[in-house]
Amino acid sequence: MTDSQAPEIAEKTAPVAAPAAALAPPLSRLGRLKAWLGGRPFPVLALLGLLLWLPGIVSLPALDRDESRFAQSSRQMVESGDPVDIRLGQVPRYKKPVGIYWLQAGATKLAGLGHDDRIWTYRLPSLLGAIAASWLTVWCASAVAGAEAAFLAGLLMLGTVLLTAEATIATTDAVLLACVLGVQGVLLRLYRAAREPDFRTIRNRTVMWGWAALGFGILIKGPVVLGVAVATLAGLVGWDWWEARRKPSAAGVKAEAPAEPQVQPPAEPPVAPPIEPSVEPAWAWLTVLKSWRGLGLVLLLILPWLIAITIQSRGAFFEEALGNDFAAKMAGGQESHGGWPGYYLLLSGLSFWPAILFVLPGIALAFERRAEPGIRFLLAWAASWWLVVELVPTKLPHYVIHAYPPLAILAALFVLNPQAAKFLTPARWIAIAQFVIGAGLFTAAIILAPRYLDGGDKWPVFVAAGVGACFAIAALVLAILRKPLPAVLLGFVALLVFAPALTAYVGPRLDRLWMTQTLKADVQALGQPGDPPPILAGYQEPSMLFALGKDVVLASGKSAAEQGIKSGGLALVEDGEKGDFLARLAELQGDATWLKADSGFNYSRGREVNVNIYRVAPRRESNN
């Protein structure tokens, strides 16, 4: 080859050395979808949350018991204009701090358009809190994964049955979860920054936002947000201490073993996991929390109301909230909500559905990567809080929700990058069994609930059950075929069919469950001008206060007769109090006319109930 030919050959061969990006195969349709979603996580998650939750928010009647208690107390705050005191009916309600009542009262003033008796307005903070929780799951995941995995973690968290339930009702837990994630996301970043010198620096502003989230969480539900953080840190510090203690001893064993002739040690240090034994204590990294400024911010947020309620209640708030409510939950199963350890594990097949399909595989893979600081933090967070709620005697399904975001992140990491891991095969099949159980329960609930609770057998019920089941089966088959990402998407679509079908169509038509709505309609139909507030004896669920107002009279059968003779009007007497009511009425020579009776199922107490409606004639005082 001559020199004159070289440029021509070089020019012809140059395209072979094209950049790597040009040689990369074009993205598949699923790959393009992942990239698009990863770049727009927040609007997409907000839209999906609205589609999933809004139908139930606007359709379901007020639920017993906690939702109606919160909503009625917030309603009375709207009516009284008092932002400090919290009351339910005629008595103080000092079980929880004021934060959720402020949010619900504010939402009702803004969205109620002058009406304070619409339950959906009190549910808006839960809706927004749940959307914020999905966003903050994305933010937490972005500290350990890329944009696509972070979006998928937010989707897995948003599409859980438990968060769907909490987003649909007017209670504290969706908003509290957002506060918990604000705190945990900061701690996760600080931990990685302390353990990995190359991790990006955490700005002071971010740390202070974490302290602000702690303050807001305390205003929402007292010490729970602090408890999640402390449990996580305790588990993490204990794990690090154990690793630091174990590694030197392992090194000592190697040194004492018979060895070959000594050779010069390598110039570079041996490869070791990111978390290395250090002369510093395992908790030394916590000094970056800038505790004095942070504590000052927390106190600035919570002290004004705490001082005001202490003065107004004369200390009764702390006695009731901490001495009675919180202590009772720690000591035993409050309000018959006890349970044995393992309760949440058994419930997870339904409460974490459909993400449960990849939770155990995600844990198995994460345990292989436990030396990575970010993964270790997620494992410690989930395990520590799960252990706490399993050991607490009082058990309600939502207590475990603060362990779900780290598990959703681990599941997302597995879905996008499934790898071989120890115990992965049994983990996959256990997860598949959990998914099947959850799908079966959903399908059965949609079909059977109308039949047994007076909802009627209508074709939309069977269509919804069939369509949801088909999507669930498709997700299951894809998971078995090791195609996890399409399985996740189809599982979410199945929930998008199941949940609105239950909350917006089946649920509101279950007439036997909604005794309060039936009794409210009867009071409106049978009431007369000038009637005093109705008297309730026996059936005194909080939804009755929300339906009939704070001035209803709560009484036993005997006192209902006494009050009825004094004031007259309607008395709603459950069968269990009927004998005492009529006997006392006869003793007082009173007169009551039976108008009608309504029966249904009290789901709060798990029993049938029958309520008699009487019109009691007031006793006329003698002029003598």
N, C-alpha and C positions, 0 to 999 in steps of 0.2 A: 504494500500500500504506500503510495506516495504522499508527501506532506500536503500536496494540493487537494488530495481526496479527503483528508482528515476533517476539515470543517463541515463538508457535506455529510459525512457519516455521523459526526457528532450532532448535527442538526436533526438528522433523521431519527437518531436514537434518543434524543432528548425527551420526547414524550414518555418513554419508559420510566424515567426517573421523576414522574409527576409526584406532587405532594401526596401524603398518606390520605388526607381528607378526600382527595379526588378519587382514590382507589376504594374508599369505603363503600359498601353496598348501600343502595338507597333504603331509607327507613321503611319498614312495613307499615301497613295501615294501623296496626296496634301500636307500633313504635311512635308513629306520628301523633296518635291520640295521647300516649303517655307524655310526650314532650309538650303537647299543647296544654294538657291538664297541669303538668308540673309548673308551667309558667303562669298559671292563673288559678292558684288554689283557693284564694279567699272568695271571689265572686261565685265560683262553681260550688264550693261547699255551702255558701249561704243559700244559693238557689235550691240545692238538693235538700237542705234542712227545711226550707219552707215547704217544699213539695211533700216531704215526709211527715212533718209535724203540724202544719197549719190545719189540715182537715180535722184532726182530733181536737185541737185547741178551740175551734169555733163550734164544734158539734157536741162534745160531751157535756152533760150537766155537771154541776159542782160535786166533787167526790168527797166521800168521808174517808178518814177523818181529818188528816193533817191539812189537806188543801182547803177545806171549808174553814178550818180554824184560822189559817193564815189569811185567806181572802176576807173573812168577816172582820178580823182585827184590822186589816188594812182599810177596809170600808169604813169602819168606825173612826179611823184616823182621818180619812177624807171628810167625814161628817163633822167631826169635832174640831178639825183644824189644829189639833195638838200633835206636834211631831216628836214629842218626848215620851209620853205615856202610851202604853199598849194595853188594850182592853178587849176582852171577848165577852160580848153580852154585857152583863152587869158586874163582871169580876175582872181583876187585872190578869193579863197574860204575860208572865215574866219567865217563860221557858227559854226564849231565844232573844238575841239582841235585835236592834231596831232596823238593821240595814235592809232586810228583805221587805219590811213593811214600808219603808220609804220608797223603794223601787216600785212596789205594787201600787201604792197610793199615787205616786207620780204618773205611772203608766195609765191608771184609770182616769186621772184628771186630764191627761193629754188625749187619750184615745176614746174615753167614754162619752165625750160630747154631752156632758151634763148628767149622764146616767152612771150610777155607781153599783148597779145590781146585775151587771153582766159579767159572768165569770171569766170570759175570754180576756177581758182587759187586765185581769190580775195574773193571767198566765204569760203575758208578754215578756216580763223580765226573765222567765224561765226559757222562753224561746230564744231570746237574744243571748242569754247566758250559755245555752247549749251551742249556739253558733260560735260564740267566742271560744268555748272549750275546744271545738273542732279546729278553729284557727290556731289556738295556742298549742294544740297537739302538733300541728304542722311546725310551729316555731320550735318546740322542744325537739322534734325529730330532725330539724335542720341542723342541730348541733352535732348529730352523729351520722347523718346521711345526706344524700343529694336531694334535689328539688322533687324528683319523681317519687322517691320513697317517702319524703315528707308529706306530699299530697296524699299518697296512698294511706299513710298512717292516720291523717285527718279523716279520710273517708271511712276507714275501718272503725274509728272511734265514733264518728257521727252516725254510722249505720249499725249501732248496737241497740238491742231491744231496751236495755236499761237506760241509756241516754235518751232514747225515744220516749220512754215513759216519763222521765224527769223533765224533758222539754215540754211535755204536754200538760203538766199540772202546775198549779201555783204554789210551789214549795221552794225551799232554799237550795236544793242540791245541785241544780244545773249552774246557778250563779256561783255557788261555792266551788264547784269543780274548776271553773275558769280562774278563780283566785288561786286555788291550789296549783294549777298549771303555771300561773305567773311566777309563783315562788319557786317551783321545782325547775322550771326552765333556767332561771338564774343560777340555782345551785348546780345544775348539770354543767353549765358553761364554766363556772368557777372551778369545779372539780377537774374538768378536762384541762383548763388553763394551768392549774397547779401541777398536774401530772404529765402534761405534754408541752414542752417548751415551745414547740412550733405552732401550737393552737393559738388562734387569734386572741388578741388582748380584749378583755371585758371592760367596757367603759363604765365609769362611775355612775352615769345616768341609768344604765341598765340595772346595776346593783340596787339603786334606789327605787327603781320601778318594782323590783322584787319585794323590797320592804313595804312599798305602798300596797302591793297585792296582799301581803300579810295583814296589813291594817284593815283593808276592805274585807278580807275573809273573816277576821275577828268580828267585825260589825255584822256580818251575815250570819255566822253560826259559831261564834265563840272560839274555843280552843281547837277545833277540828283541823283548821288549816295549819296551825302550829304543830299539831300532833303528827300530821303526815310528814312534815319537814323533819321533825325530831326523829321519828321512826326511821326515815330514810337515812339520815345522818348517822344514827346509832348503828344501823345495819352496815353502812358503808365503812365507818371507822372501825367497827369490829372486824370486818372482813379484811381491811387493809392491815390491821394490827396482826391478825392471824397469819397473813401472808408474809409480813415482815419478820415475824417470829419463827415461821417455819423454814424460810429459805436459808438463814445462816446455819441452822442445825443441819440442813441437808448438805450445805457446803462442808461442814465439819466432818460429816461421815465420809465424804469423798476424800478429805485430806488424810484421814486416819487409815484408809484402805491401802493394802499393798500396792505399790506403784512401780512403774517401769523406771529406769534411770531418769533422773530429773532432767528436764529440758527447759530452755528459756521460755517463760510464758509469752503468749502472743502480745504484740504491741497494742492491738486494739482490744477493748473490753469484750468479753463474751456476750453473745446475743442474749438478751433477757427481756421478759415482758415489760411493757411500758411502766408498770407499777413496781418500782424497785425498792428493796430495803433501804431505809434512810435513817440517818441519825435523828432526823426530825420526828416528833410524835406523829401518829397517824392522823391526828386532828389538826395539825399545824396549818393546813391550807385554809381552815375556817377563818383565820385572821383577816383574810381579804374581804370579809363581809362588811367591814367598816361599821361595826355594831353600834357605836355610840350615835352616829348620825342616823342610822337606820332605825334604832329604837326611838330616837327623838321624833322621827317622822311617824312611826306607828302610834306613839302616844298622842301626837298632834291630831291624828285622825280619830282616835277612839275616845280620848279623855273627855272632850266636851259633852258628849251624850252620856257617858258613864257617870260623870259628876251630876248632870241634870237629873238622870233617872234615880241616882242614889238619894238625892235630896227629895225628889218627888215621892219616891216609894219608901223613904225612910229605911233604906237598906234591904227592903223586901226583895228587890230584884236579884241581888246576889244570893240571898238565902234560897230563893226558888230556883234560879237558873243553875247554880252550881251545887248548892246543898241538897236540893231535891231532884231536879230533872237529870243533871249530868251524873251525880253520884248514884242515883237509882239505876241508870243504864250500866254503870260499871259494876254494881253490886249484884244485879239479877236481871232477869228478863222483864223489862218494864212493859206494862199493858199487855201481858201474855205474849210478848214477842221474844221469847227465849228460844234457844236452839243449841245444839251440840256443835263442837268443832267439826268442820267438814260441810257445814250448811252451804257456804258460798261456793264450794267446789262442786257440790251436787247441782246447785242452781245455775252454774255458769253455762251449761249447755243451752239454756233458754235466754238468760240475761245477757250473754255475750254473743248471741246469735246475730248475724251469720259469720262474724269475724272469728268465732270459735273454731272454724274449720282450719285456721292456720296459727292459732295461738300456741298450742303445744309444740308443733314443729318449730315455731319461732323461738320458743324457750330452749328447745334442744340445741338449735344452732347457736343461740346466744351463749349457752353454757360452754360451748367449744371456744367461744371468743371472749370469755369472761376476763381475760387479762387486759383487754382494751378498756381504758377508763370510761368511755361513754357507755359501752355495753354493761360494764360492771355497775355503773350508777343506775341504769334502767332495771337491772335484775334486783339490786338492793331495794330500790323504790317499790317495785311490785311485790316482792317477797315480804318485806318488812310490814307494809300496810296490810297485806292480806293476812299475815299472821296476827296482827293486832285485832282485826275485826273478827277473825275466827275465835279468838280467845275471849273477847268481850261477851258477857252473858246475853245482853240484849242484841237481837239480830233482826235487822230489817234489810230487805234486798239492796237498797241503795247505799248502804254503808261501804260496800266494797268498790264503789265506782272509781275512787281515787287511785286504785291499782290498775285500772283498765288502760289509761293512756300509754304507760310504758310497755304494756303487753301488746297494744295495737302497733306501737313502733317496731317492736321485735317481730311481730307477724308481718309487717310491711317489708322489713329487711329480708325475711325469708322468701316472701312472694316474689320479689324482684331479683333475688339471687339465691335460689335454693342450692344448698351444698350438702354434701354428706356430713353426718354428725352422729355421734354416739346416741343410741336410743331413738334415732329419728323414725325408724320404721314403726315401732309401737306407738310413738307419739302421733304419727300420721293416722293410724287406724283408730286410736282412741278419739282423736279430734273428729274423724269421720263419723264415728258412732254418736258423739255429742251433737254434731250437726244434724244427723238424721233424727235424733230425738226432738231437737228444737223444731225442725220442719214439720214433724208429725204432730207436735202439740199445737202449732199454729194452724195447721190445716184442720185438725179436729175441733179447735176452738171456734173457728169460723163456721163450721158446719153444724156443730152440736149446740152451741150457745143459744141460737135462736129457737131451736126445738124445745129446749128444756126451760128457757127463761122467757117465754112468751114473746119471742122476737119474730115469729112467723117463718115459714119455710118459703123463701122467695128465690127465684132463679139467680139474681145477682150474687147471692151468698155462694152458691155452688160454682159460679163462674170465677169469682175471686179466689176461692179455695183451689180450684183446678189450675188456674193460671199461675198462682203463686207456687203451687206444688211443682208444676212443670219447670219453672225457673230454678227452683231449689234442686230438683233432680238433675237438671243440666249442669248446675254448679258442682254438684256432687260428682258427677261423671268426669267432668274436666279436672277436678282435684285428684281423682283416682288415676287419671291419665297423666298426671304431673304437668298440668297446664294451669298453674295457680292464678295468674293474673286474670284470664277470662273467667275463672271460677269466682274470684272476688267480685267482679263486676256483675255477674249474673246473680250471685248471692244478694248483692245490694238491691238489684231489681226485684228479687223475690220479696225482700222486706218492704220495698216501695209499693208492692201490691198488698201484702199481708197487713201491714200496720194501718194504713188509711182505711182498709176494708173493715178492720176491727173497731177503730176509734171513731170513724165518721159514718159508717153505715150500720154495722152489726150492733155496736155498743149502745148508741142512743135509742135503739128500738127494743132493747131488753127491758120491757116495762116492769117486770117483777123486781128488777134491781133498783129502780128509781122511785122508791116509796116517797121520798121527799117531794119529788115533782108531782106525784099523784095527790099528796096531801095539800100541797100548795094550791093546786087547782081546785080542790074541794073547799078550802078555806075561802078562796076568792068567790066561789059560786054560792056558798052557804052563808057567807058573812052578811051582816046588815049594817047600815050606816050607824055610826056611834058605838060599834062594838069595841071593847077593849082588846089589847093584844091576846092572842090565843094562849091557852094553858096547855102545856105538854106534860104528860105523865107516862113514863116508861120509855117511849120512843123519843129520845132527846139527842139525836145525832147532830153534830155541828152544822151539817147542811141545812137543818131546819132553821137555824139562826140566820144563815145567809139567805134562805128563801123567804122567811117571814119577818126578819128584822131583829134588832138587838133587844127589843122590849118584850119578846115572848117570855112567858112565865114558865120556868122549869120547876116541876114539883113532883112529889110522890102522889100516890093515889089519894091518900087522906087529905094532904094539903091542897091538892087540886080541887077537891070538893069544897073545902073551906074557902079557898080563893074564889071559886066559881060563885058561891053564894054571896060573897061580898061584891064582886064586880059584874057577874053575869058574863054572857058571851059564850064562845066556843071552847070546849075542852076536848083535847085529843088524847085518848086514854088507851094505852096498849093493854092487851088481854091480861098480862101479868099484874097490872095495877087496877084492873076493872073491879075486882071484888072489894078491895079497900075503898075505892072511890064510891061505889054504890052504898056500901055499908056506912061510911061516914056521912054521906049525903042523907041517908035515912035517919041517922042519929040527929042531924041538924034540921030535919024536916024540910029539906030542900027539894027542889023540883028540877029535874033534868029530862030533856027529850032526846031520845036516841035518833040520830039523823041517818047515819050510814056507817059502814065499816069498809076498810081497805086492807088488803093483805098483800104481802110480797116477801122478798128475801133480803134480810139485813146482812149484806156481805161483810160489813165491819165486824159483826159478831158471829157470822156463819150460821145463822138460824132463821127459821120462818118467823114472821111477825104479822100480827093482825091489830089494827088500830081502829078503835071506835070513836066516832065523832058525836059529841053531845052538845046540845044548847042548854046551858044552865040558866035558870031564871034567877035574877038577883033577889035577895030577900029585901022586902020593903020594911024600913024601920017603923016601928009603932010611934004614933004621936003622943001616946000616954007617957 
